[in-house]
Structure formats: structure tokens, C-alpha cells
Amino acid sequence: MQPDRFVFYSKSADIAPGSGTHEFVAEQSKYINLAATPHWRRILGNFYECAFVYENRTYYTLEHALQAKKFQAIDQILFESFAQESQSALAFQGGVEARKMRKTIMLTPAQLAKWDQEKIAHVENMQWAKFSQCIKAREVLLATQQAELWHFLARAPKGRNLQHWTSLENVRARLQQEEK
């Protein structure tokens, strides 16, 4: 039997669970709480605005934390500007603005390779911080129950534009354990 599957990204349409492209739901009634939350797919993504603390800094979105971490060892001033404690304009703007900053500094091939190795663990830790601290995000993630969670990558080549977010499923499992 095919597992339930949800697909999300920052511009996901506000439609019923299982109605999105590449989605599948065997029993709609299992997701009544999810369906009652407007734009629940967007809440799962990196651009959802809900401040959380990660490594003693407050970030407006997961995208802020992600971009900050990428630059931490390269440019301390830029790194600090993503956190709300810096009082920078960037720290209080949306995730789209934070993402644009990724082009501020070009990483060398060695820096990029190092980041690619490290980011998976960082992403899961950041997701834990977001979903354990932000009540609405936590509720939405828990409401996905055991469904597979897939992230749509708009800029990826066709055929490689869906990414299974096992890290988010791992965070959900930890939250479910806490609920018991």
C-alpha cells in the first residue's frame, strides 16, 4: 500500500491534504486538523515566519538560520546580521530576503563541499528548534501524522525537483515521542 505523501514549498497552494501535485492520501478524514489550518504546507517550509532560538541566537525563519550558519566561519558580520539580536533590517525581513543573501559571498569549492557535508545535520537541528519552539508549526507537523514529507525544489531540474525530507520526519518522530 502506498504511504500518504505531502509535498510542500514556500508558495504552496492552500488546498486540502492529498490534493497537491505528487500527493497521496488514503483517508482524508485522518487530516481534518491539517486541512483546518490555512497554508499548512507553507508552515512546513523554511520561509515560515516564527521566531525561534538556535545556538543562542533568535532567527525569524529557518532560512535565516540556515544562511547564517553557512557564513559563520567565513564572515562573522554577515553571520551575525541574520540573528534578531543584531537588530539589522535583514534579521526582521522574510525568508526570501535571507535567501537572497546567499549570493553575497561566493563560497570556494572547498567551502561549498564542507558546507554540503555539514548542512544536513544543521538543517535537522534547526528544524528541531523551529518545530519544538513554535506552537503553530509544531501542531502542523504533528498533524501530518505518519505521511511522507517531500519538499518541492522550484529551481531544480525536472525529475530532481522533489526532495524527501527525512530530517523533518525525524523531527516529527521526536515530537510525537514527547507527546506520549
C-alpha positions, 0 to 999 in steps of 0.5 A: 500500500502506498504511504500518504505523501505531502509535498510542500514549498514556500508558495504552496497552494492552500488546498486540502491534504492529498490534493497537491501535485505528487500527493497521496492520501488514503483517508482524508478524514485522518487530516481534518486538523491539517486541512483546518489550518490555512497554508499548512504546507507553507508552515512546513517550509523554511520561509515560515515566519516564527521566531525561534532560538538556535545556538543562542541566537533568535532567527525569524525563519529557518532560512535565516538560520540556515544562511547564517550558519553557512557564513559563520566561519567565513564572515562573522558580520554577515553571520551575525546580521541574520540573528534578531539580536543584531537588530539589522533590517535583514534579521526582521525581513522574510525568508526570501530576503535571507535567501537572497543573501546567499549570493553575497559571498561566493563560497570556494569549492572547498567551502561549498563541499564542507558546507554540503557535508555539514548542512544536513545535520544543521538543517535537522537541528534547526528544524528541531528548534523551529518545530519544538519552539513554535506552537503553530508549526509544531501542531502542523507537523504533528498533524501530518501524522505518519505521511511522507514529507517531500519538499518541492525544489522550484529551481531544480531540474525536472525529475530532481525537483522533489526532495524527501525530507527525512530530517523533518520526519525525524523531527516529527518522530521526536515530537510525537515521542514527547507527546506520549 
